[in-house]
Amino acid sequence: MELSEVLPKYWYNIVPDLPRPLPPPRDPKGAEFSRIELLNKIMPKEVLRQQFTTERFVKIPEDVRDRYLQIGRPTPLMRAKRLEEYLDTPAKIYFKFEGATPTGSHKINTAIPQAYFAYEEGVDHVVTETGAGQWGTAVALAASMYGLRSTIFMVKVSYEHKPMRRVIMQLYGGQVYPSPSDKTNFGRKILSENPSNTGSLGIAMSEAIEYALEHGYRYLVGSVLDVVLLHQSVIGLEAMNQFSAIGEEPDVLVGCVGGGSNFAGFTYPFIGAKIGSRYIAVGSAEVPKFSKGEYRYDFPDTAGLLPMVKMLTLGKDYVPPSIYAGGLRYHGVAPTLSLLLEDKVVEWREYSEREIFEAAKIFAETQGIVPAPESAHAIKAVIDLAREAKKNKERITIAFNLSGHGLLDLTNYQDMMVRYS
């Protein structure tokens, strides 16, 4: 099968296939300004249109498809045979390797189209936030592809602990600031209250939005919103074509969840096509959104500049611990995924740092790939499922999204080795 045949021509939108209507975004009571109108000022118009579309399939522009091919799409669907042998399981294990892109993660899948739509509008500068650095790296690269400048607000704890991510963004031409910063009114307010604040994705998001508004730039969003999940569906659509080519279908699909984009991008096309019997979202026990979050209206960002959405949330003011997996330190879950979790279409599991370290080590030793700490949560769930299959003598096929490699997370792994080896 030709690469261009595996790469889809349309993105998939799960909204029309949800078990019930998605609660709409809204402004808080007594709002002093319309946050939905604010989106018109900061987001590229086509990105905003796609955010609210009810179309099941949205055409991928040919220029974006060309860029996808240039950065290594379609990514490999691989069988983890040595992991299967190590676990002595009757289960087959496959993984979609999103670490095979230049930026090392799935984030580039939405950065490219958002940068493209900004470029088409005549914009010359884009702004965003980043937690662990994968999204910021993707935006910096995508912006450079279209000759745009980029500014990235990076959660301070990651800015300090992941200098290599910062260097890559700068090599791609990005201007990177630690968040909370002195570059925005909101950042200065946070620092005045607590100068040692380590930051959060919600704070960085608020700073990026304020900065974009102040300078007339465009804001690119990396997770949670429906448009991001739409673009990420390229992962699952490719995987469906790849499974079809080998005459297989997965029974169980697994992915880790920060905001929900990589899990949704991988599983939503399968959920929509009714392929598979179980879909398992995996989170961090240290940021317990699944077990302790509430399903209610909340702000995606800490300053409350964006419209409120109904989602599973720990609260916009939640300050997560400085954990190993920066990409999972977000307070909420994407609205569509929150609804699917609430309606029990999607299951969840949460794992601790020690558990995911052991899973990552097993995967690295058997498959030779060092996974991102975020992806190691999915691996831990897969290992548990494979062991359950052995116990129950089930010949099932498990597939998971390896959302990124961990080659720039080695200092985090080094710390875990000291603690747990």
N, C-alpha and C positions, 0 to 999 in steps of 0.2 A: 504494500500500500504506500503511495506517495505521501511525503510529509504534508503537502498541501491538502491532501484528502483527509488526513487525520485531524488537521487543524480546522475547527468549525468556522462556518461563515456567519453564524449568528450566535449571540449570547442568549442564555436562558434566564427568564425571570419567573421566580416561583410564586409571585404574588397572586396571579389568577388561579393557581392550583392549591392555595392554602385551604385547610379544612373550614375556615371561616374568614370573614373579611378582616383585614388588618386594621387595627385602630389607627386613625389618622394622626399626624403630628399636630400639635396645637401650641398656642401661646399660653403662658400662665395667666391666671385671673388678674385683672387690673394691670396688665402689661403696659409699660410706658412706651413700647414700640413693637412693631410687628416683626417677630423673628423670622417668619416665613418670607416677608419682604426683604429682610436682611440677606437671605440666601441669594436673592437676585443681584445683589451688589457684589457678592464675593465669589460666587461659583460660576464657572463657565456655563453659558446658557444651555448647551446641549447636555452637559452633565446634569444640570438641574431638571431638564425635561425628562431625562432617563430616570432620575430619582423618583419621579411621580408617575411613570408610565405603568399602564396595566397590560401592555402587550406581552404576550408569552415569549416571543422571540424578537430580538432587536439586532438588526444587521450590523456586523462589524465592518467599519470602513476599510477599504482595501489597503490604504496606507498603514493602518494599524495592523492588519494581517501581515503585511510585509515586514513591519518592525518586529512582530511576534516571531516570525521565521528567523530574522536576523539575531534575536537574542536567545535562540535555541529551542523555540517551540516547534513541534510538540515535545514536551519533556518525556523522559522514559517512564514506561510502566514496567517495573521490574519484579521478579519473583525472588523472595527471600529464602532460597532453598537451604542455605547454611543455617539460618535461624530456625527453620523448620526441623532440620536434623538435630540441632542443639536441644530443642525442646521435645524432640521425639514425639511429634504431634501428627495426627492424621489430617490436620487442617492444612490447606494451602494458604500461603501468605503472599500478597502482592502489595507493592507500594508505588505510588506516583511520586517521582523524585523532582520536586520543585527546586531543590538545591542546585540543579543543573543549569540555572540561568546565570548571567554574569554577576548579578547582585546577590546570588546565593539564596534567594527566597521567592515565594509566590507574589510578593508585593508589586513586582514590575508589571503584572497582568492588568492592573488598573491604573498604574502611574502613566503608562504609555497612552491609553486613550484619553485620560484627563488632560495630559500635556498637549496632546494633539488637538483636542477641542479648544483649549486655551489659545494655542497657536492659530487655529482657524479664525478665532475672534480678533486676532491682532494684538493679543496680550504679549508683553515681553518679560514679565516677572511673575513667578508663582511662589506661594508660601505654604508651608505645612508644619506639622509637628511630627515627632517620632519618639517611640519608647525605646526599644532595644536597638534601633538604628536601621532595621531592614527597610522600613517604609521611607525614611529619609534618604537612604541610599538609592532606592528605586526612583524617587522623585528627582533627585539630583541628576541621575543618568537620563531619565526620560526628558527632563527639561533641556539637558545638553543636546539630545537628539534633535530637538526642534529649535535650537538656538536661543532658548529662554534662560534667564537668570533664575536662581532659586535661593530661598531663605528657609532654613529649617530650625525649629525650636526643639531641642533634644532634651528629654527628661534628664535632670542634672545627675542623678545617680548613674545613669547609663553613659552620659557625657564623660563622667570621671572614670568609670570602670571599663568603658569600651572605647578607648582612644582610637583603635584601628578603624572602627566604624566611622568615626568622625573624620579621619584622614581620607577614607574613600570618598565620602561626600564632598570633601574639599577638593580632591583630585578631579571629581566630576564637575567642579565649578560652583558647588553649593557654599553659601554662607551659613555657618552653624553657630547657634547660641545655646548655652545651657539654660534650661527652664526649671524654676522661675528665674527670670532675667531682669535687668534694668532697662530693657528696650521697650517695655510696654507699661502702661499704668497699672494693669492687673498684676504683672510680675513684680513691680515695685511695691504694690500693696501686700502681696504675699511675703515678700522678703522683709518688709517692715514689721510684720507680725511674727515672723520666724525666720531669721537670717540663715539658719541651717536647714531649711526645708529642702528635702531631697527631690521634691517634684513628683508629679504624676502626669499621666497622659491627658487627663482632663484639664490640668493647669496649662500644659504645653499647647493643647488645642485652643484654649481661650486666648493665649498669647498670640498664636498664629492668626486667629481670626481678627483680633484687634489690630495687629500689624498690617494685615491685608487691607482692612478698612481704612486705616490711617493713610496708607500710601497708594491706594487705588489699585492694588495687585489682585490676583485671583488666588483663591484658597482651594487646595486640593485635599480631598478627604481620603484617609487610608483604610478605614474600617467602619463597621457598624451600620452605616447608611445603606439603603437598598441598592443604590447605583454601584457601590463597590462590590457587593455580593453578585450583582448582575455580571460585571466584568470578570470576576473570578470564576464564573461558571465555565470559562474556557478549560479549566482543569478537569472538571467532571465530564464535560462533553468529549474532550480528547480521550479520557479514560474509557468512556463507553465505546468509542470507536476502536480503541486498542483491545478491549476485552472481546468485542465482537470479532475482531480479526483472528483471535486465538480460540474462539469458540467457547469462551468462559463467561460466567456471570458471578459477581460477588454476592455472598449471602449476608455479610456484615460489613458495614463501612464505618471507618473510625477517623476522627480528626481532633486536634487540640483546638481550644477556643480561648482567644484573647477577647476580641470584639465579635468574632464569628466569621470573618471573611474567608479564611482558608478552609474551614470545615464546610461552610455553605457552598463555596466554589466547587469543592470536591463532591459533596453528597447531594446537593439540590437537584442536579440533572437526573440522578438515579431515583431520588424520591419522586420527582415529577413523572418519571417513566415507570414507576412502581417496580423497580429492579432492586432486589435485596429485601431482607425481612427485618433487619435491625440497623439502626443508625445511632452511633454512640459518640457524643460530644464529651471531650475530656478537658478538665480544668485543673487549676492549682489548688491544693488544699490550703495554701497560705493566702490565697485571694478567693474565698469560698462563695463565689457568685451563685453556683448551682444549689448549694446546701443552705445558704443563709440569705441569699438575695430575695427581694420582693418583686413581684410582677406588678408594676405600676408606672404611671407617668413620671419621667425624670428627665433632666437635662443631659445631653451627651457630653457637654463640657462643664468644667467647674464654675466658670463665671456666669453660666446661664445665658450665653449669647445665642445659642442655637435653639430651634424649636424643641419643645418637650416631646418625647416619644414614649410609647408604652413599651417597657422592656423589663427584663430581669435585671435588678440593680442593687448594688450595695450603697447607693447614694452618691450624688455628684461630689460631695465633700469628703468622700472616703479617701484616705491616704494609704495606699498599699505599702506593705513592707518592701524593703530593698532586696527582693528575691533574685535568684539566679536567672529566671526566665522573664526578662523585661517585657516581652511581647504579651504576657498574660496579666500585666499589672493594671488592666483597665477595669473600671467600676461596673460596667454594664455589659449587656449582650445584645446583639443586633435584634431589632423588633421582630423580624420574621422568624428568626431562630428561637427567640423567647416564646413566641406563640406556639411553635412546634414542640418546644419543651413543655410548655404549660399543658398542651393537649396530648402529651405522651407519645407523639409521633417519633420524637427523638429522645433517647435515653441519655443519662449523664453519669460520669464518674469523676472523682477528684483524687489526686495523688500528691504526696509530699515530696520534698526535695530529695530525701534519701531514696525513696522508691524510684523516682525518675532517673537518678544518677545510676543506680544499679541496672535499669533497663537500657540506658544509653550505652553503658559499658558493654553489656551483652551484645547490643546491635553493632557497635564498633568492632568488637572482637570477631563476630561471625560474618558481618557483611562488609566490613572495611570502611564504612561511612560513619563519620562522626556527625551525629544529628544535632540540630539546634536544640537547646534545652527545652524550648516550647514543644518541638516535635517529639521529644522523648516522652512526653506525657501520653501521646497517642501510642507510642511503642510499648509503654508499660501496659496499656489497656489491651493491646494486641497480644502481648505475652500472656496475660491473664486469660484471654479468650482462647488462645491456643492450648493452654494447659487445661482449661475447662473442656475443650473438645477432646483432648486425650482421655480425660477422666470419663467422659460420657460416650467415648468411641464414635464421635461425630466427624464425618468427612465434609467439613464446611470450607468455604473459601472466604478468607478475610482480606479486605483491602483497606489501606490507610493512606492518608496524605502525609508524606514526609515534606513538610512545608518549607524546610530550609536546612542547609548544612550548618555545622557548629564550628567551623574552622576559625571563625572570629570570636568564638566564645570560650577559648581555651583557658583564659584566666579564671572564668567562672568554674570550669571543670577542675582546674587546679585547686581552687578553694574547696570544692566538694571532695576531691581526692584526699585532701588533708583531713577533712572532717570525718569521712566515712570509710577510708581504706584501712 
